Amino acid sequence: MSGDRILTEEEKAAEQRRGPAASQRGGPPHMRIGQPTEKSTNFKPSAKRLLGLLKPERLALYGVLAFALASVILNAIGPKILGKATDLIFAGFVGKKLPSEGSVDQIVAGLRANGQDTFADLVAGMPHLVPGAGIDFGAVGRVLLFVLAIYVVASLLQWASSFILTGAVNRTIFNLRRDVEDKLNRLPLPYFDNQPRGELLSRVTNDIDNVAQSLQQTLSQLLTSLLTVIAMVVMMLYISPLLALIALVTIPITMLVTAAIGKRSQKHFVQQWKSTGELNGIVEETFTGHQLVKVFGRQDEVRASFKAKNDDLFDAGFGAQFISGIIMPTMMFIGNLNYVIIAVVGGLRVASGSMSLGDVQAFIQYSRQFTQPLTQVASMANLMQSGVASAERVFDVLDAPEQQAESATPVVLDDPHGSVAFEDVSFSYVPETPLIEHLDLTVEPGQMVAIVGPTGAGKTTLVNLIMRFYELDSGRITLDGVDITDLSRHNLRGEIGMVLQDTWLFGGTIRENIAYGRPDATEAEVIAAAQATYVDRFVHSLPDGYDTVLDAEGGNISAGEKQLITIARAFLSDPALLILDEATSSVDTRTELLVQQAMAALRQDRTSFVIAHRLSTIRDADLILVMENGRIVEQGSHADLLASGGAFAELYAAQFRAAVAEPVE
């Protein structure tokens, strides 16, 4: 196994251009208006497929819709009923000043006779007026308690809706993560070779998180906001079509102003994410190579570069946040202006008796509640785009071609001996560029086969084909006479121990890292494997011995010690085949000799393939294969190949020839 692949400069540049993951772009909804998001390439089909993931949660979603609708309806009728309390208070206040003798019609007629037409219109438009009577606090209390009950029930319904939706979305994302994990296990190795490691990790972590966040926020807020807008419009039209027209006029004004400000802030956000990526690049490079920075004395240059990019980020961030921050005050100003107009017109209509004071109060509440969901809906646009874009990236993984299906009735090797044969094998990574053509090779059990040759000759490819990481173009490979395609991949790879030049350790103790090769191994077997590979020699010098906790990079031990642990892991697995790809390149010469002695004992009745660049390490190999351009050009023992004076002899001479430098005159 190998560690994380180092990103190339092109991949780093691409990561910087992409900027932070969508899930990291925080802030309240109104602050995200105008922020650039990664646009989906095909929004409608992708959104439809994303929503299709929720099909198993249909019943839960019906419940969410029912509870949300009931909650919105109750919240919508609340202000109207509350207006009755205002009418009762106002009627009691006015009625107490009127004479108790006579009916309301008689009092209105008397006021008109005295020339008080405006006051007469006001009195005539008050449905709860009782001349001479004061405020009916009992009636007011009953109305307030009723409204309180309505709001409590509405809140409980909204809570139930959110609770059910949260469960539905999280179950959906749980299933999505499970499907992606299963898919990754079914993908062929070439897929991972062609994907930048950080990009793939981002798809299965950040993008799925962003899908979850988008579904949670957009489904909840969008549903509630749309229902609230409809309910508020209906109630406003019911109370006063004239005031409703005034309130609705502000919608296009708000949208135009928001779009204008968002457009001006977008370029600043683009620069902000670009500067953030560049700054992250400088920090990453500096801390990754901090030793070289100090050795060559480049601290001043690094500080200057950091300061310049940090200043750029400050300027872009300040501009982006300041301009986008104007959106909310502007919308509040338009809302307040609308409030003033409604209050003035509503007051005139109350004075004329065509509306009650409670209705005006209710209408003002509706107009306030009407603008807030509009703002939320506008802020959801970017979030929906971002969520669907992330979903498309996840769907790309789910839609990737899978590895070749295994045999329906796989053969099981219970006691393999390690006989390997290549029969007319041809393979190429790219169909137009052949690599291995018509290769024939037979390796007997217990043989140590060394594979040498220049870079790109196909050495690692050869052992990868044995592991069935890649499928052959033609021919076949057999293990103990059984075609490896007739074996399950689990059975095949379970009989192979592999140690690569790049070590891979996980966060855990040294004991756990060794036992990874065979989880059911006993303590004694783990210790025996460690002693056989000379891990035991350095473990006792560590503070906690075998319980020493390694970080994910194994940074608290040396490179050679990490390699010894991976070799011990392969030893513990007790494989039929050993594949060592430059496995001893990180250990010192004395330790390398000791490890080779231990491997010689392990190779009894087992086959081993050793890829080596240091030719001195393979002198004891039973068979040396010299590869060039995917073909075996020479094979034989170390002594025979040297005596033949061919390609191996040239490689050997080139490696051990002393460099001669011409003296400078």
TAKAUR-V796875 format. One record per pair of residues at least 24 apart in sequence whose ideal C-beta (glycine too) atoms are under 7 Angstrom apart, sorted by the first residue. I is the first residue (numbers start at 1). J is the second residue. D is the distance in Angstrom with one decimal. If there is no record, write none. Layout:
i/j/d
I/J/D
I/J/D
This chain:
i/j/d
1/500/6.3
1/504/3.8
2/500/5.2
2/502/3.9
2/504/5.9
3/502/5.1
3/503/6.7
3/504/5.4
4/197/5.6
5/197/4.7
7/196/6.4
7/198/6.0
11/196/4.7
12/281/6.0
15/198/6.4
15/277/6.7
16/277/3.0
16/278/5.8
16/281/5.4
17/277/6.6
19/273/3.1
19/274/6.8
19/276/6.0
19/277/5.3
20/273/6.5
20/276/6.2
21/202/6.3
21/206/3.7
21/210/6.7
22/210/4.5
22/386/4.2
22/390/6.0
23/206/5.4
23/209/4.7
23/210/4.2
23/213/5.9
29/376/6.1
29/379/3.2
30/327/5.6
30/328/4.8
30/375/6.1
30/379/5.8
31/324/5.6
31/325/6.9
32/379/6.0
32/382/5.5
32/383/7.0
33/258/6.3
33/262/5.1
33/324/6.5
33/327/5.7
33/378/6.2
33/379/5.5
33/382/6.9
34/261/6.9
34/262/3.0
34/263/7.0
34/265/4.4
34/266/5.1
34/269/6.7
34/324/5.5
35/269/4.8
35/382/6.0
36/266/5.9
36/269/5.5
36/270/5.4
37/382/4.9
37/385/5.0
37/386/4.0
37/389/6.8
38/386/6.3
38/389/4.3
39/385/5.8
39/389/6.1
40/385/6.1
40/388/4.3
40/389/4.3
40/392/5.5
41/392/6.3
43/388/5.6
46/388/5.0
46/391/5.8
46/392/4.9
46/395/7.0
47/388/5.0
49/395/6.6
50/388/6.2
50/391/4.4
53/172/5.2
53/176/6.3
54/168/6.6
54/172/5.6
57/168/3.9
57/171/6.5
57/172/6.2
60/164/5.2
60/167/6.8
60/168/4.2
61/168/6.3
63/164/5.2
64/161/5.0
64/164/5.2
64/165/4.8
67/157/4.7
67/160/4.9
67/161/3.8
68/161/4.5
68/223/5.5
68/224/5.7
68/227/6.1
69/227/6.1
70/157/5.1
71/154/4.7
71/157/3.9
71/158/4.3
71/161/6.5
72/224/6.8
72/227/4.3
72/228/5.4
72/231/5.1
73/231/6.5
74/150/5.1
74/153/6.0
74/154/3.8
75/154/4.9
76/231/3.9
76/232/6.7
76/235/5.3
77/150/6.9
78/147/5.6
78/150/5.1
78/151/5.8
79/362/4.1
79/365/4.1
79/366/6.1
80/235/6.5
80/362/5.0
81/143/6.5
81/146/6.4
81/147/5.3
81/150/7.0
82/147/5.0
82/362/6.7
83/358/2.9
83/359/5.5
83/361/5.3
83/362/3.9
84/143/5.3
84/358/5.7
85/140/5.2
85/143/4.3
85/144/5.7
86/357/5.7
86/358/4.0
86/361/5.1
87/126/7.0
87/127/6.8
87/128/5.3
87/356/5.1
87/357/6.3
87/358/3.9
88/128/5.3
88/135/6.9
88/136/5.9
88/139/5.4
88/140/5.0
88/143/6.9
89/135/5.6
89/140/6.2
90/357/4.9
91/126/5.0
91/128/4.1
91/129/4.5
92/133/6.7
92/134/5.0
92/135/3.1
92/136/6.0
93/135/6.6
94/123/6.8
94/126/6.6
94/129/6.4
95/129/5.0
95/130/5.1
95/131/5.7
95/132/6.5
95/133/5.1
96/133/6.8
96/134/4.4
98/131/4.4
98/132/6.2
99/131/6.2
99/132/6.3
100/131/5.4
100/132/2.6
102/131/6.7
104/129/5.8
104/131/6.4
107/131/5.7
118/351/5.9
121/351/6.8
121/352/5.3
121/353/3.7
122/351/5.9
122/353/5.8
124/353/4.9
125/353/3.0
125/354/6.6
125/356/6.3
126/356/6.7
127/356/6.8
162/220/6.0
165/219/6.1
165/220/5.5
166/216/6.7
169/212/6.4
169/215/4.8
169/216/5.0
169/219/6.9
173/208/6.5
173/211/6.8
173/212/4.4
176/208/6.2
176/394/7.0
177/208/6.0
179/398/6.4
180/204/5.4
180/208/7.0
180/394/6.5
180/397/6.0
180/398/6.6
183/397/6.1
183/398/5.5
186/402/4.6
186/403/6.1
187/400/5.9
187/402/6.3
187/403/6.5
188/403/3.9
189/469/4.2
189/470/6.3
190/470/6.6
191/400/5.7
203/393/5.0
203/394/5.9
203/397/5.6
204/397/7.0
207/390/3.9
207/393/4.9
207/394/5.4
208/394/6.0
210/386/6.2
210/387/6.1
210/390/4.1
211/387/5.6
211/390/5.1
211/391/5.1
211/394/6.6
214/383/5.5
214/384/6.5
214/386/6.4
214/387/2.4
215/387/6.7
217/383/6.1
218/380/5.2
218/383/5.9
218/384/5.3
218/387/6.7
221/376/5.2
221/380/6.3
222/377/6.6
222/380/5.4
225/373/3.5
225/376/4.6
225/377/4.9
226/377/6.9
228/369/6.6
228/373/4.5
229/370/6.5
229/373/5.1
229/374/6.5
232/366/4.9
232/369/5.5
232/370/4.2
235/366/5.3
236/363/6.1
236/366/5.0
236/367/7.0
239/359/5.1
239/362/6.4
239/363/5.1
240/355/6.3
240/363/6.1
243/342/5.6
243/345/6.2
243/346/6.2
243/363/5.4
246/341/5.7
246/342/6.0
246/345/6.5
247/338/6.2
247/342/6.6
247/367/4.7
247/370/6.4
250/334/5.7
250/338/4.7
251/374/6.6
253/334/6.0
254/331/5.9
254/334/5.6
254/374/6.9
257/330/5.5
257/334/6.9
258/327/5.8
258/331/7.0
258/378/6.2
261/323/6.4
261/326/5.6
261/327/5.2
261/330/6.7
264/323/5.5
265/320/5.6
265/323/3.9
265/324/4.4
268/316/5.5
268/319/4.0
268/320/3.7
268/323/6.3
269/320/4.6
271/316/4.0
272/313/6.7
272/316/4.2
272/317/5.1
272/320/4.9
275/309/6.1
275/312/4.5
275/313/4.0
275/316/5.2
276/313/6.1
278/309/5.2
279/309/4.5
279/310/6.2
279/313/5.6
282/306/5.6
282/309/5.9
331/375/6.3
335/371/5.1
338/367/6.4
339/364/6.5
339/367/6.8
342/367/5.8
404/471/5.3
406/488/5.4
406/489/6.4
407/485/6.9
407/486/5.4
410/486/6.4
410/487/5.7
410/488/4.2
410/491/6.7
411/482/5.3
411/486/4.7
411/487/5.6
412/491/5.9
413/479/6.8
413/480/6.3
413/482/6.6
413/487/6.6
413/491/6.3
413/495/6.4
416/479/6.3
416/480/5.1
416/495/5.1
416/576/4.0
417/445/4.2
417/480/5.8
417/576/6.7
417/605/6.2
418/445/4.5
418/576/4.6
418/577/5.3
418/606/5.0
418/607/3.5
419/443/7.0
419/444/6.1
419/445/5.2
419/480/5.1
419/481/6.9
420/466/6.5
420/479/6.0
420/607/5.9
421/478/4.7
422/477/5.6
423/475/5.5
423/476/5.3
423/478/7.0
424/474/6.9
424/475/4.1
425/465/7.0
425/472/5.8
425/475/3.8
425/477/6.4
426/472/7.0
426/473/4.7
426/474/4.6
426/475/5.8
427/461/6.8
427/465/6.2
427/470/6.6
427/472/5.5
427/473/5.3
428/473/6.1
435/461/6.4
435/630/4.1
436/461/6.6
436/630/4.0
437/630/6.4
437/631/6.8
439/632/6.7
441/632/6.8
443/607/5.6
445/605/5.8
445/606/7.0
445/607/5.8
446/603/6.2
446/604/6.6
446/605/5.3
446/606/6.2
446/607/6.6
447/607/5.7
447/622/4.3
447/623/5.9
448/603/6.0
448/608/5.0
448/610/6.5
448/620/6.9
448/621/4.8
448/622/5.0
449/608/6.9
449/609/5.1
449/610/7.0
449/621/6.7
449/622/6.9
449/623/4.9
449/625/6.4
450/610/4.8
450/612/5.6
450/618/3.8
450/621/3.9
450/624/4.6
450/625/7.0
451/609/6.4
451/610/7.0
451/611/5.0
451/625/4.9
451/627/6.3
452/612/6.0
452/615/6.4
452/624/6.4
452/626/5.7
452/648/6.8
452/651/6.4
453/626/5.8
453/627/3.8
453/628/5.7
454/628/6.9
457/627/4.2
457/628/5.3
457/629/6.5
458/627/5.4
458/630/4.1
459/611/4.8
459/627/5.7
460/581/6.0
460/611/6.3
463/579/4.7
463/581/6.7
463/609/5.3
463/611/6.8
467/493/6.2
467/496/6.1
467/498/6.9
468/492/5.9
495/575/5.7
495/576/4.3
495/577/6.3
496/575/5.3
496/577/4.5
496/579/6.2
497/570/3.7
497/573/4.8
497/575/3.6
497/578/5.2
498/570/6.7
498/579/4.5
499/566/5.3
499/567/5.4
499/570/4.9
499/580/5.2
499/583/4.0
500/581/4.9
501/581/5.7
501/582/3.8
501/583/6.9
501/585/5.4
503/554/6.7
503/562/4.3
503/563/5.4
503/566/5.0
504/566/6.9
505/550/5.4
505/554/4.1
505/562/5.9
505/565/6.5
506/552/6.3
507/550/6.7
507/551/5.8
507/552/4.6
508/549/6.7
508/550/6.5
509/546/6.5
509/547/5.1
509/548/6.4
509/549/5.6
510/539/6.1
510/546/5.1
510/548/5.3
510/550/6.5
510/565/6.4
511/546/4.2
511/547/6.6
513/550/6.4
513/565/5.5
513/569/6.7
514/565/6.2
514/568/4.9
514/569/5.4
514/572/5.9
515/572/6.9
516/569/5.6
517/569/3.9
517/570/6.1
517/572/4.1
517/573/3.8
518/572/5.1
518/573/5.2
521/572/5.6
525/572/6.5
526/572/6.5
529/568/4.7
529/571/4.5
529/572/4.0
530/568/5.2
532/571/5.7
532/598/4.7
533/564/5.5
533/567/4.7
533/568/4.2
533/571/5.6
533/595/6.2
533/598/5.8
534/564/6.1
534/591/6.1
534/594/5.3
534/595/6.6
535/564/4.9
535/565/5.8
535/568/4.8
559/586/4.4
560/586/4.9
560/587/4.2
560/588/6.2
560/591/6.5
563/587/5.7
567/595/6.3
571/602/6.1
576/606/5.9
577/606/6.9
577/607/5.2
578/603/6.9
578/606/6.4
578/608/3.8
579/609/4.9
580/608/6.7
580/610/4.7
580/611/6.9
581/611/4.5
582/611/5.9
582/612/6.6
582/613/6.3
584/617/6.4
592/617/6.6
615/651/6.5
615/652/5.2
615/655/5.7
624/648/6.6
